[in-house]
Amino acid sequence: KAGVTQTPRYLIKTRGQQVTLSCSPISGHRSVSWYQQTPGQGLQFLFEYFSETQRNKGNFPGRFSGRQFSNSRSEMNVSTLELGDSALYLCASSLGRLSGNNEQFFGPGTRLTVL
Amino acid sequence: DQQVKQNSPSLSVQEGRISILNCDYTNSMFDYFLWYKKYPAEGPTFLISISSIKDKNEDGRFTVFLNKSAKHLSLHIVPSQPGDSAVYFCAASAIPISSGSARQLTFGSGTQLTVLP
């Protein structure tokens, strides 16, 4: 079974630009969660999508948005980029069951650098 | 306000010795705890977990201990091997407040473990 894939793996943007990151979950997984990893901050939860609907959201500004398609693939968009948005963006897929613990499987991440 | 804290950003251990990674949490609603391992240029991978109804869970060389009264958990790796060198993240989850939500993971900031040959 193929793992979680993320594209692109690396991105360099300048302040004020916008960026779109893509995540393809494991086949059969309907939940995709996005995280931002920065040094010293660990993984900060951005949002979770399930069946094309945002089901949960972390404490990030509205510049961070996402969507999920009918095939469960998800995109994350960041508008008006700031230097502080430089980070590793990870997505994780799971079955997304409401009860029980859903093991999350992570992709390799997209390294975003904002200049 | 970090609800899950890993106060040691790095740890070095000699090969064959025990590695002990620590994690503290503040949210008393957390009832499920996990450890993830992350190599450079790869996403985190699940290592071991423990439910709050237990105080110990063992899987081969890896053992997780949970002290609920102290809101503390630790990961023991015995014996440590050079291949264990990675960043280790502690994570926790709680039953969601909203009935339409699934559990979400809250992560610590990670500890870089280096096992010296």
Chai-1 contact restraints between the chains, C-beta under 6 A:
chainA,res_idxA,chainB,res_idxB,connection_type,confidence,min_distance_angstrom,max_distance_angstrom,comment,restraint_id
A,G40,B,S109,contact,1.0,0.0,6.0,A-B,restraint_1
A,Q41,B,S109,contact,1.0,0.0,6.0,A-B,restraint_2
A,G42,B,F107,contact,1.0,0.0,6.0,A-B,restraint_3
A,G42,B,G108,contact,1.0,0.0,6.0,A-B,restraint_4
A,G42,B,S109,contact,1.0,0.0,6.0,A-B,restraint_5
A,G42,B,G110,contact,1.0,0.0,6.0,A-B,restraint_6
A,L43,B,F107,contact,1.0,0.0,6.0,A-B,restraint_7
A,F45,B,Q104,contact,1.0,0.0,6.0,A-B,restraint_8
A,R55,B,S101,contact,1.0,0.0,6.0,A-B,restraint_9
A,N56,B,S101,contact,1.0,0.0,6.0,A-B,restraint_10
A,N56,B,Q104,contact,1.0,0.0,6.0,A-B,restraint_11
A,L90,B,G43,contact,1.0,0.0,6.0,A-B,restraint_12
A,G96,B,A102,contact,1.0,0.0,6.0,A-B,restraint_13
A,L98,B,A102,contact,1.0,0.0,6.0,A-B,restraint_14
A,N101,B,Y32,contact,1.0,0.0,6.0,A-B,restraint_15
A,E103,B,F46,contact,1.0,0.0,6.0,A-B,restraint_16
A,F106,B,G43,contact,1.0,0.0,6.0,A-B,restraint_17
A,F106,B,P44,contact,1.0,0.0,6.0,A-B,restraint_18
A,G107,B,G43,contact,1.0,0.0,6.0,A-B,restraint_19
A,P108,B,E42,contact,1.0,0.0,6.0,A-B,restraint_20
A,P108,B,G43,contact,1.0,0.0,6.0,A-B,restraint_21
A,G109,B,G43,contact,1.0,0.0,6.0,A-B,restraint_22
